[in-house]
Amino acid sequence: MDCLPELMRFNNGSPVTCVRDWEERRKEILEILEKEAYGRVPDLPGDVKGEILPKRPGIESMPCCSGHAELLRISISFTAELGPFSFPLYLFRPLKKEKAPLILLLNFRGGAYDQYYPVEEIIDHGFALGIICYEDITKDDGDFTDGLAGLYTRRDDGTDWGKLAMWGFAARCAMNYLETLPFIDADNVCIAGHSRLGKAALTAAAMDRRFRFTASNDSGSMGASLERGKHGNAETVEAITRTFPYWFCDNLRKYAGRPEELPFDQHFLLALVAPGYLMVGSASGDLWADPVNEEECCRAVSPVWELYGMAGYRGGEGPCETDGNYAEGSVAYHKRDGIHFLGRGDWLCYMDFMEKHLK
């Protein structure tokens, strides 16, 4: 798309021609995204701790995944600006691997089992699976006194962080503990999320390169979909800031109905994943998320990976067909048949791609 803001040029117009240039350019992009979209994110706390809790009678104490895994309930805690905070994390650990790559999923519900992940299949592929329920961090509403949101001072200058950045921040805090576990392969961790949590996963990966893989599923507007040139009835900045203003900083509302004036587009966010591996999934029936623009966003970020000597997006010339899967480069995209959901087909695409690129 020709009208996109220049990814490979500095704010002063100078070209980005090498990795050293890009490392400086990504600082500019982070500044733009924090100021105009997701809000200022505080530094990670230095005292993150994890405690594996005793197994409670019932499902936690039973062998899981046909006896192939152990289920751990963990409390993650740290000191925020205004006081202590903690949240639960469920971790499925495969017993057949001494050190397993990890998929850390931001999820919509608490507890160990859910429709959004085929845990036994994930375990049988050799992956550990960590689950964080987003509302254990802060509620999905406009209350900024709730949970983590109430433990940081707000500036009221238009740049205060929104809930998406908070959910991603919690995943990064969890990573501080998870990377210390001897049975987790900290060099091969994926941050994943679906829908609004696919957006949150992208914010986490953009700010934290410890995530070697990023999976953003059906994340749409302000996630993996370009905001310019929307197709059909796809969600827009105007719609998302009207319905979910608390996901973002207040400055984003300035661009409601005026996406052409955004000083960025979503290829800025996706590009910050480099040189990690990026996976974007769409669904043919999820027109609200604009699958065409999700694929175009993947295409637009290729030059960054190429700076690192890696293949970027290797899709076809036209829009991806339903059930198409382009996974030859470092940026993978698939579009499955169906509706807005994180299903088994999506998981198989993500795991197959990760398996090709594990260290």
SVG drawing of the C-alpha trace seen along z (x, -y; Angstrom):
<svg xmlns="http://www.w3.org/2000/svg" viewBox="-20 -17 45 58">
<polyline fill="none" stroke="black" stroke-width="0.4" points="0.0,0.0 1.6,-3.2 0.1,-5.6 1.6,-4.1 3.9,-6.1 7.6,-5.3 8.8,-2.5 12.4,-2.6 13.0,-6.3 13.9,-8.2 11.6,-11.0 14.0,-13.5 13.6,-11.7 17.0,-9.9 16.9,-6.3 17.4,-3.2 20.0,-1.2 21.5,1.2 20.7,3.0 22.4,0.2 20.1,-2.3 17.1,-0.2 18.0,0.1 17.8,-3.7 14.7,-3.8 12.8,-1.3 13.3,-3.8 11.6,-6.4 8.7,-4.0 8.3,-3.0 8.1,-6.6 5.4,-7.2 3.3,-4.2 3.5,-4.9 2.6,-8.5 -0.1,-8.2 -1.6,-4.7 -0.9,-2.4 0.4,-4.8 3.6,-5.1 4.6,-1.7 6.6,-1.7 9.9,0.1 9.6,3.7 9.9,4.2 13.1,5.6 11.7,7.9 9.4,10.3 9.0,13.5 7.1,16.7 5.8,19.3 4.6,22.7 1.5,23.3 0.5,26.6 -1.8,28.7 -5.4,28.6 -7.5,31.7 -9.2,32.5 -8.1,31.6 -4.8,30.1 -3.6,33.2 -4.6,35.6 -2.2,36.6 -3.1,34.4 -2.8,34.7 -2.9,38.5 -0.2,38.4 2.1,36.6 2.1,33.3 2.2,31.8 -0.1,28.8 1.4,26.1 -0.4,23.2 2.0,20.3 1.6,16.9 3.6,14.2 4.2,11.2 6.2,7.9 6.2,4.4 4.4,1.9 4.8,-1.9 2.1,-2.2 2.2,1.2 2.5,5.0 0.7,6.9 0.2,10.6 -1.6,12.7 -2.0,16.4 -0.5,18.3 -1.2,21.9 1.6,23.8 1.4,27.1 4.8,28.7 5.5,31.7 7.1,34.5 8.9,36.1 11.2,33.1 13.8,31.8 13.6,28.3 10.6,27.4 9.9,24.3 7.0,22.3 3.9,20.7 2.6,18.0 -1.0,17.3 -3.0,14.3 -6.4,15.7 -10.0,14.6 -10.8,17.0 -9.1,18.1 -8.5,21.7 -6.4,24.4 -8.6,25.7 -10.4,23.7 -11.9,24.0 -9.2,21.7 -6.4,24.1 -6.1,27.9 -3.7,28.4 -3.1,32.1 -2.1,31.6 0.2,28.7 1.9,30.9 2.2,33.7 4.0,31.3 6.6,30.8 5.6,27.3 4.9,26.1 1.9,23.9 1.5,20.9 -1.9,19.3 -2.6,15.8 -6.2,14.6 -6.2,11.0 -8.8,9.9 -6.6,11.2 -4.4,8.3 -7.0,5.6 -10.6,5.6 -11.6,5.1 -13.4,1.8 -12.7,-1.9 -11.9,-1.5 -8.3,-2.6 -8.4,-1.9 -8.7,1.8 -5.9,4.3 -2.6,3.3 -4.2,0.2 -4.6,-1.3 -1.0,-0.8 0.6,-3.3 0.2,-7.1 -1.6,-8.6 -0.4,-11.7 -3.7,-12.9 -1.7,-14.2 -3.1,-11.9 -0.3,-9.4 -1.4,-7.2 -1.2,-3.6 -4.3,-1.7 -5.4,1.8 -3.8,3.5 -0.4,2.4 -1.1,3.5 -2.0,7.0 1.1,7.2 3.2,5.8 2.0,8.6 3.1,11.2 6.6,9.6 6.7,9.7 5.8,13.4 8.6,13.9 11.0,12.6 10.1,15.7 9.5,18.3 12.9,17.8 14.5,18.9 12.7,22.3 15.1,25.2 12.5,27.0 11.6,24.0 13.7,23.3 13.9,19.5 15.5,19.1 12.3,20.3 9.3,18.6 6.2,17.4 3.8,14.7 0.4,15.4 -3.1,14.0 -6.4,13.9 -8.5,10.8 -7.9,8.0 -5.3,10.2 -3.6,10.6 -3.2,6.9 -1.8,7.1 0.6,9.8 2.0,7.6 2.6,4.8 4.5,7.2 6.6,8.5 7.3,5.0 8.8,4.0 10.5,7.2 12.8,9.2 12.9,12.1 9.9,13.4 11.5,15.2 8.0,15.9 4.9,13.9 1.4,15.2 -1.3,12.7 -4.6,14.3 -7.5,12.4 -6.2,9.2 -7.6,6.8 -7.8,3.0 -4.9,1.6 -3.4,5.2 -2.2,6.8 -4.5,5.0 -3.5,1.8 -5.7,-1.1 -5.5,-2.8 -7.6,-1.4 -10.0,0.7 -12.1,3.3 -15.9,3.5 -17.2,3.2 -13.9,3.7 -13.3,2.2 -11.8,-1.3 -10.0,-3.6 -13.2,-5.6 -15.2,-2.4 -12.6,-0.9 -11.9,-4.2 -15.6,-4.8 -16.3,-1.3 -13.1,-0.5 -11.3,-3.8 -9.7,-2.4 -7.6,0.1 -5.5,-2.8 -4.1,-6.2 -6.4,-9.1 -4.3,-10.6 -5.5,-7.9 -9.0,-9.4 -7.6,-12.4 -7.5,-10.2 -11.0,-8.8 -12.4,-9.1 -9.0,-10.4 -6.8,-7.3 -4.8,-9.0 -3.5,-11.5 -2.0,-8.7 1.7,-9.2 2.0,-5.4 0.2,-2.4 0.2,1.1 3.3,2.2 5.2,0.0 4.0,2.3 4.6,5.6 8.1,4.5 9.3,4.1 9.0,7.9 12.1,8.3 14.4,10.2 12.0,12.5 9.6,14.7 6.1,13.3 2.9,15.3 -0.4,13.7 -3.6,15.6 -6.9,14.6 -10.3,16.2 -12.3,16.0 -15.5,15.0 -13.9,12.5 -14.4,9.4 -14.4,7.1 -10.7,7.9 -10.0,7.3 -8.0,10.3 -6.8,8.6 -5.2,5.8 -3.8,8.2 -1.9,9.9 -0.9,6.6 0.6,5.6 2.7,8.7 3.9,7.8 4.8,4.3 7.2,5.3 9.4,7.5 12.2,4.9 13.1,5.0 13.7,8.7 15.7,8.4 18.1,6.0 18.9,8.9 19.6,11.2 16.4,13.1 13.5,13.7 10.5,11.5 7.0,12.3 6.8,14.9 3.2,14.8 1.6,14.7 1.0,11.5 -2.8,11.4 -4.7,11.9 -4.3,15.2 -7.0,17.8 -9.0,19.4 -7.0,22.2 -3.8,20.7 -0.7,20.7 2.4,18.8 5.1,19.9 8.3,19.9 9.8,16.6 10.3,15.2 6.8,13.6 4.1,16.2 0.5,15.6 -2.5,18.0 -6.2,17.6 -8.4,20.5 -12.0,21.0 -14.4,20.0 -15.2,17.2 -13.5,15.1 -11.9,17.8 -8.6,19.3 -9.0,22.9 -7.0,26.1 -6.2,25.2 -4.6,21.9 -2.6,23.8 -1.3,26.3 -0.1,23.5 1.7,21.7 3.3,24.9 4.4,26.1 6.1,22.7 7.8,22.6 9.1,26.2 10.9,25.1 12.6,22.2 13.4,23.5 17.0,22.9"/>
</svg>
